[in-house]
């Protein structure tokens, strides 16, 4: 059954990927985490309009205010977690105002944003089934 047997294959894998075996000591790692970039997160006018439209749609379709409030709370959390790893999310391949456009999936939505210095600007919040590539392609400027 494998109980009590040594799993040397996984020990080797763990040893290869363990922090200390990579030459990183705990103090250096803690120092690095303390220095993580802190971003200011802002929403563009288009993103605010997307969120407003979604809330209106939910209210008209489901006639359930708590569902709208729940959507707002959860979306706010998902946007907040863009800090401190904003540039770790997937790139779309689009540039707006010379800035790379990233996206973060959330439920059935895609949160699109750009990073400029220490500011993350959420530029759109779209349903994942929308033709987001066409929408991004038409965007020439960020509606701040």
Order of alpha helices (4+ residues) and beta strands (2+ residues): alpha-alpha-beta-alpha-alpha-beta-beta-beta-beta-alpha
